[in-house]
Amino acid sequence: MEINALLTELLNARGPGGQEDEVRAICQRELASVCDDARIDGAGNVVGVVRAGHSCNPEDAIRVMAHLDEIAMIVKNVRENGTLEVLAFGGAQPISFGVCPVDILGDEQNLPGVLSYGSMHNSGRTSNGRDVLAGNVQWKDVYVVTRMSKRELQGAGVRPGTRVVLSQHWRKPFTVHDCVAAHFLDDRAPLTAVIECARLLRARREELHQDVWFVLTTLEEESNAGALYAAARLPGETTIAVEVGPVLEEYGTELTANPIINTGDQKGYYSRTVVQALMTAARRAGYIPQTALLVDFASDASAVLSTGIDARAGCIAIPTENTHGFEMALLEGISACAVTLVEYLIDPHPDKRSDASSPR
């Protein structure tokens, strides 16, 4: 499927952590069309493999990960009047969504609602009112208006633990010159890049020196549970996370197609050899890599590396404005990420190969 069409389909699909069914179905369909095998594992990850065109050591395999889930909300309490108290699910803040339409994913039925803070026309007599007037809205100030009774909500399977997501009414992407803008480019843009990478890689399998496992993971925003489950069970000792990367002056990153090569984050530093190989791959693909130490950040790869499951890890990111908000990225940034990944997977050890071929 063409990149823009696939991205649009993924953006419209709802996928809070642990309930990524709509996104998972699209990704399984797409990976099945380009991989040698594609399946859903016991944790709910979509797993596909492109095998090398000749025999190789299974333990040399490389895992490429992007996550299925999105930032969302979860119901804490159903009030007697039918409004819902909600908390962040993943790295969400009230400012991430604003006052907006939401879909309430009940066990029996999906329902509409409106995420609310209360009226701006208040005197500041309550803590909620003061927070709203000050522009300092916190989760304790937030609720969802359903216009249904508590009994009706219970009949639809709405309870503590029910996921609440941005409504499909507000998921359509918006074009801004050379960029696409939308909620949940994190991680729909990386998913698109990984699927495109798998498609391109299959045509070049004869150049592969190892199998490549594509793992589209569950629960990344909340706990990295899907990545940890997969890494402990699949062959290989190297994991590459594909992410969106924040465009910020403090990181020296810019909103261009040039991929961000992450050198470290809050879970630790990425493997130096992998960072260097990803930089080399970006240059081979015709791009100028943006290296960045993303302090307030984490990925499936850094989670896997920090637990000692993997020997090596790296992270490549699509430059993105307004991460965890109404995000913007270049469409070329998605394809740049895909072709850079292909170049890396074809030659993940460029220094070793150049050393082996140089005269002694």
Number of C-alpha atoms within 10 A of each C-alpha: 12 8 16 15 11 19 22 19 16 26 24 22 20 26 25 28 25 17 19 21 18 16 24 25 14 14 25 19 13 20 26 16 15 21 21 12 14 22 16 15 14 10 16 21 27 27 25 27 24 23 23 20 15 12 11 14 11 15 13 15 23 24 27 28 29 30 31 34 28 31 28 26 27 23 21 16 18 21 12 10 13 19 22 27 21 25 23 18 22 20 13 18 19 21 14 17 19 13 16 14 20 24 19 28 21 19 14 12 12 14 17 17 23 19 25 17 22 14 10 13 9 13 9 14 8 10 11 20 20 17 16 21 16 11 11 12 19 15 16 14 19 20 23 24 19 19 14 13 15 19 14 12 22 15 14 17 17 26 19 14 15 19 26 30 24 27 19 14 11 14 19 14 21 13 14 11 7 12 19 21 23 23 26 28 29 26 25 28 32 29 28 27 27 29 26 25 25 26 20 16 26 21 11 14 18 13 15 22 20 25 25 27 24 26 32 32 29 30 27 26 24 17 14 20 19 24 28 21 19 23 22 14 9 16 18 22 19 23 29 26 28 29 29 31 28 26 21 15 8 11 15 12 21 18 19 20 23 25 30 32 27 26 21 24 18 14 18 14 19 23 18 14 16 22 23 19 20 30 24 22 25 28 15 14 18 12 18 17 20 21 19 18 18 21 16 10 14 20 26 31 28 27 23 26 25 16 10 10 17 19 13 22 27 29 29 28 22 34 28 31 21 17 19 23 21 17 21 26 28 24 20 17 24 28 22 22 30 30 23 27 28 25 20 21 25 21 20 23 16 17 13 10 11 10 10 10 8 7 6 5
